[in-house]
Amino acid sequence: MTQPEYDFAVIGHPISHSRSPDIHAEFARQTGISMQYGRIDAEPDQFEETVRQFFANGGRGLNITVPYKERAFDMAQPHLSQRAREAGAVNTLWVKDAMIHGCNTDGVGLVRDLNRLGTLRPGIKILILGAGGAARGVVGPLREQGCGLLMIANRTFSKADTLVKEHIALHPQDTGVITACSLNDPRLEQDWDLIINATSSSLGGATIELPDMAFGNDTFIYDMMYGAKPTPFLDYAARHRKLAMADGLGMLVCQAAESFRIWHGIEPAVDAVIEQIRMQLVAHVR
C-alpha cells in the first residue's frame, strides 16, 4: 500500500474524528518546527504492516489510538519505556537505531492536566472508576504524585483487583495505598478529593452512580471522555452539588504535548491549544 507523505501521523480505526493533527499543527506553529502530521486509517489486518511501511518510507513518529494500543505495545518490544510497560499499551512510536520504540503518554498527560487545574497535592484521596486500559495507563503516574489513597472501583471486582495486584508486584511500597473495590463497596461512602471516570460509559450516554457521600463540597470531578457539551458523568455529578469539574480534552492535549516532546525535545505550551480545540468542538455542533 502507498503511504501518505507525512512525517508524523495518528493511526487508528476509525480515525476521521481525531483532533491530533490540529493539536500537533498548533504545537509546530508555536515552536517553529516544520512537520507534516496526518491521519492513517488502518484496517485491523493491516495495522502492523502499515506501521512498518510508514517508518520504512521515512516516517518519524506515530500516535496510536483505539483499537491498536496493545498491538503497538507488542511491536515496540523490547524497546519500551517504563510507563509503557506498566500500562501494557503504547500510544507513541518512533524509530531509533532502526528499531521501533514505544511509550505511553496518557498518564503523564492526565497528571499534567490535573496539575494545570490545580487539583493534585500530597496526600490526596483519589477514586478511579473503571479498570480497563484507560485506568491502567494512569495509575502509576498518579501514584508518583504522592496521593494518600488511590482506590480503583469497577463493576467486576476481579478486574480492579488484578490491576492493583499487578501494580503492587512492581511497587510493593504502594501496598495499602492503592486498593480495589466493586461499585457497591461501602468504602466508596467517603469524601473523595478527586473522582476520575476512566470508563467509556459517557460514549453511550450512560453513567456510573455513586453514593451521595462520595461527593464532598471540595471534590473535583474529572471525566477522561470529552466533547462539545458536558459528558453524562459530569452532568450526573453536577446534579449532586456545585462542584469543580473538567472533561478529558486537557488530558488529550497534554498527552500529545508529551509525544511532541519525545519526538522533538521541546515541551510545547498547552493552555491556548486546549482553548482552541474546545472552540472547534463547540463550533462543530452549532
Beta strands, then each sheet from edge to edge (+ up, - down):
strand 1: 8-12
strand 2: 37-41
strand 3: 61-64
strand 4: 92-96
strand 5: 99-103
strand 6: 125-129
strand 7: 149-154
strand 8: 178-182
strand 9: 192-197
strand 10: 215-223
strand 11: 245-246
sheet 1: 2+ 1+ 3+ 4- 5+
sheet 2: 8+ 7+ 6+ 9+ 10+ 11+
end
